[in-house]
């Protein structure tokens, strides 16, 4: 199917149509005037005038057709799927980093949060033309960096993220997903994805609904679990080197909750990966996104503008070469002969 990269150029056909009307009226007037000048005694000249009039019509048709081809060429017609121009937003990736208190646990060294940061930083170094953004969450969520090509800005925000660096303490994965989904909703990228880095602990509820909202917008969620199933205590904030305790004075134990992370990944066609210190599991998500990203079928794409431009130039050249006969020959001196006969 033929499409146009610059369809606004087709508006020039309005001007061409007006020009064609003027030319047609002019030719019709000339033909009528010629018939009034001729009479039976000048029938020998009728054929000459018919030849001259036919040449004028042919020249006008060639000119109009040539201009029409040039207008079509200006509209840049093409067949197939046009490849994107310039830096393509073929993928927008929103990193969602858990900064709840449990991410301070050290069952993976040096801490869950640092391992999670390393995963995102490794992914940022691997990006090639995609846009990336950052959302952080604990009890609520905050969009730190909208999707951008400025990977350095995203990396700086990742390094600056600290435990409980959002307003409300706690853990609500649903809030992180909600903010990330909202940020990607208006994106025109061919692929959009959320990469969630978390230990999977959640006390906010509605995780399934948040994951389904992303899936409804064709936004897969790739989850990277940080921590171990054996779990760990959580270092207490402030001096003393103690560990976090609940309201009853019991030591709080935190564990990796794979089930939540796996169900989120499965629901939206993503993937669950278990992070390891120094590992680059996030790169696997990037490779899968790159593999699945739809690309234009370059083999079927063909620009048609050069063909229309060439045809237009040929038609206009033919119009120029279709010269009226010289005034000295027997064909085009018919007008002079007719005037002489009128005077006689």
N, C-alpha and C positions, 0 to 999 in steps of 0.2 A: 504494500500500500504506500502511495506517495504521501509524504508529509512535507511541511515547509518550516525551515528554521527561522525565517523572517517573513511571516505571512502578511505583515503590515504593508509590504511592498506591493501586494496584489491590489491595493487601493488605487494604484496608478492606472488600473484598467478603466476606472471611471473617466479619467482624463482621456485615455485612448479611445474610449467609446464616443466621447463628445467630438474628438478629432475626426474619427471615422464618419460620423454623421455630417460634419461640415464638408469633408471631402466628397462624400456621396452626393450631397446637395449641389456642390459645385459642378461635379461631373454631369449630373442630371440637367442642370441649367445650360451647360455648354452643348449638350446633345440636342436639347430643345431649340436652342438658338441656331445651331447648325441646320437642323431640319427646316426651320423657317426661311433660311437663306437659300436653300436648295429648291429647284423646281425641275419639272421633267426635262427641260432643255439642258440641264446640267447633270443629268443622270450619270454621265461618265465620271463625274467627280465624287458621286456618292460613295463608291467603293473606297476611294482614297480617304474620304473623311471617316468611313467606318474603321479602316485600318488605323488611322491616327487615334480615334476614340478608344479603340481596343487597347492600344499601347498605353494610353493614359490610365485606363482602368487597371491594366496589369501592373503598372508602376505603383498605383495607389494600393492595390492589394498586397504587393510584395512589401511595401513600406509598412503597412499596418501589421502584417504578419511578423515582420522582422522586429518591430517594436514590441509586439506581444511576447515574442520569445525572450527578448531582453528583460521584460518585466518579470516573467516567470523565473528567469535566471537570477534576478535580484532578490526574489523571494527564497532563494536557496533550497530548492526541492531536493529530497533524498528518499531513498528506499531503505527499508530495514530500520534498525534501532540506532539512533544517533549516539555516539559515545559522548560522555560528559566533557565539557570544556574546562580547562584550568584545573586547579586543585579540587578534586571531586569529593563531595561529602557522601561517599559511598557507605560510610559507617560512622555512627555516633555512639560512643561508649560512655556510660555513666558509672564511675566507680562509687560504690557505696561502702564506706568504711565504718565498722563498729567501733565506737570509742567509749562504750560503757565500761564500768568499773571492772567487770570480769576480764576485760582484755588486758588488764595489768598482770594477770596470772602468768607464772613462769614455768608452766609445764612444757613449753617449748621455749628455748633460749633465743634471745635474752628475755623476750616477753611475747605474748600473743600479738599485742599491738605492733611491736616492731617487726615481727615476722609478716604481719598483714601489710604493713607499709612497704616492706621489701618486695612483696608480691606486686603491688601496684607500681612501684618505681621500676621494677623489671619490665612490666608491661609497657609503661610509658616509653622506655628506651627502645622498645621493639615496634612501636607504631610507625606507620609509613603512610601519611595522608589522611588517616582517620582523625576525627575530633574526639576529645576526651574531656570529661568534667569530673567533679568530685562532690559527693554528698556525704556528710558524717551524721551519725545518729547515736543516741543513747535512749533517754526517755522520750525525747522528741528528735527532730531532724532538722538539718540546716544545709542549704545548697551553698557550698563554699565557692565552687567555680563552675559556671555554666559550660557547656561543651564548647571547646575552643581548639584551635591549632597550636596554641601557646603551651606546649608541653612543660616548659620550664615553670610557668605559673602554676600549673596543676601539681608538679613535683614539689614546689615550694610549699603549697598548701598541705600536701600529704605529710611532708616532714614536720610541719608545724602542728599537726593534729595531736592532741593529748587526751588522755583518759578524762572522761566527763567534761569535755571542752564545749558541750552544748548546754543549754539553759537548764533542762530538766534531767535529773538523774534517773537511772533505771535502764531498761532495755526494751525497745519497741522496734522490732524489725519492720513491722508494717509501716511505721512512720517513715523509715528510711526509704522503703520501696515506694511509698506514696509520693514523696518529694521527688525522687528520681524519675518516676513515671510521668509526673507532671512536667518536669523539665524536658523530657524527651517527646512529649505528646505533640508539640508543634514542629518537631524536626521533619525536614523533607528528605532525610537520608534514606537510601535504599535499604539499609540495615541499621537497626537500633538495638542496643543490648544493655543490660544492667549486669555489672560484675560486683557481686556482694561478697565482701570479706568480713567474716564474723565467726564467733564460736558457736553460734546457733542458739544460745540461750535467749529466751524471750519471755517477757512478763507483760507485754502490752496486748496480746491477743490480736485477732483479725489478720494473722499472717496469710492464711489461705486466700482471703478476700483480696488482699493487696497483691498477691501473686497472680490471682486470676484477672485483676484489673490490668496488669501489665500484659498478660497473655492475650487479652481481648484486643490489645493494640498491637499485637504481633511483636512484642518486646520480650525476647527470651531472657531468663535470669541465669547467669552462670555463678555458681556459689563456690567459694573457696573457704573450706573449714579450717579454723586455726585453733589448735589445742589438742588434747588427748582425751580418750574415753576414760582413762584413769583419773584425770582431773588434777586439780591443784588448789591450794589455798590462794587467797588474794592478798597481796601486800597492803597493809593499811596505810592510808595517807598520813603524812605528818611524821614527826620524830618518834623514836621508840622501837622501830623495826618490828612491830607486832603485825598480826594478820587480822583481816576483817572478821568481825563477829556479828551475829544477829542480835536482835533485841533481848534474847535470853542469855547472851554471853557465849553462845555456841559458835565454834569456828565455821565460817562459811566455806563450803567446798564447791568449786565450779568445774564443770565437765563440758567437753565438746558434745553438742547435740546434733549429731549427723542427720537424724530423721527429718528435722525441720528443713535443713538445707537441701537434702536430697529431694524432698517433696516439692520444694520451690523450683528446683532445677527441672524436675520431671514434668511439672505442670505446664511450663512454658517452652519446652523443647531446648532447654539449656543443658548444663552439665555440672555435676558435683565433683570437686577435686579437694583432696586433703593436702593442706600446705605443710611443707617441711622446712626447717631452718636452712636458709641458703638455697632453697629450691626455687624453681620458676614455673610452678603449676599454672600461673596466670597466662604464660605464653601458650599453653595448650588451648586455653579459651580463645586466644587471639588467632591461633592457627585454624581453629575450627570456624571461627567467624570469617576469616579470609577465604577459606575453602567454600563456605556456603554462600558467600556474597554473590548476588547476581551480577553478571557482567554483560555488557552489550555484545551481541553476536556480530563481531567485526566482519565476519565473512559475508554476511548478508547486507551490510551497510554499503550504500553507494550514493555518492553525490551526483545529482543530475544537472546542477547548474552549468558546468562546463559545456554539456551537450546543447542545452538551450541557448547558451550564449553563442556558441559556434554556429548553430542553425540560424539564429537571428542575424549574425554578421553576414552569413552567406546570402540570406534573403535580401538584406539591404544592399549588398554588393551587386546582386542581380538587378535590383531596382536601378542602381546607378548605371549599370552597363546597358540597360534597356533604353538607349538614347533615342530620342526622336530623330527621324531622318533629317539630313542637312537641307537647308533651305534651297540649295541649288539644284537638288535632284527633282525628278518628276513626281515624286510622291508628296513631299511637303510643300511644293510650290502650288499645291491645289488651291489653297486659300487665295493666293495672288491671282491665279487664273480665274477663280470665281468672281473676284472683285472686278476684273477686267470685263468678264461677261456681263456683270450687272451694269457697268458703265455703258456698254454697247447697247 
